[in-house]
Amino acid sequence: MLNKTLFILFVLMTTQVMAKQHNRIDYIGSSKAGQFLALEEYGYEPNGHVYFVNIRVLNVWTKQYVGPKIEITENAARPFLLQRARAKARQLSIETFQKYNINSL
């Protein structure tokens, strides 16, 4: 009985932890020489009930971000709104990708 109770408490605590912010980081593309990488972080922020998308360009040689950070937030009313925010962020980052010769996927 004690084991079952501990298991249920563990599951409940894990569920609460998983209700926090969810995010994912994806590789978008790179320059031909491999010096610059485009990275996209996106996910859900429960405090504001919004989806967020951030796109940054990383200079791998200096290990520093370069160029502007593209930040988009979208109301999390429907799941398709995350895809719309990601598409908008990529559209806004085209100029930066061209500046650093990044071929996106």
Stockholm file with secondary structure:
# STOCKHOLM 1.0

chainA/1-105         MLNKTLFILFVLMTTQVMAKQHNRIDYIGSSKAGQFLALEEYGYEPNGHVYFVNIRVLNVWTKQYVGPKIEITENAARPFLLQRARAKARQLSIETFQKYNINSL
#=GR chainA/1-105 SS CHHHHHHHHHHHHHHHHHTSCEEEEEEEEEETTSCEEEEEEEEEETTTTEEEEEEEEEETTTTEEEEEEEEEEEECSSTHHHHHHHHHHHHHTHHHHHHTTEEEC
#=GC SS_cons         CHHHHHHHHHHHHHHHHHTSCEEEEEEEEEETTSCEEEEEEEEEETTTTEEEEEEEEEETTTTEEEEEEEEEEEECSSTHHHHHHHHHHHHHTHHHHHHTTEEEC
//
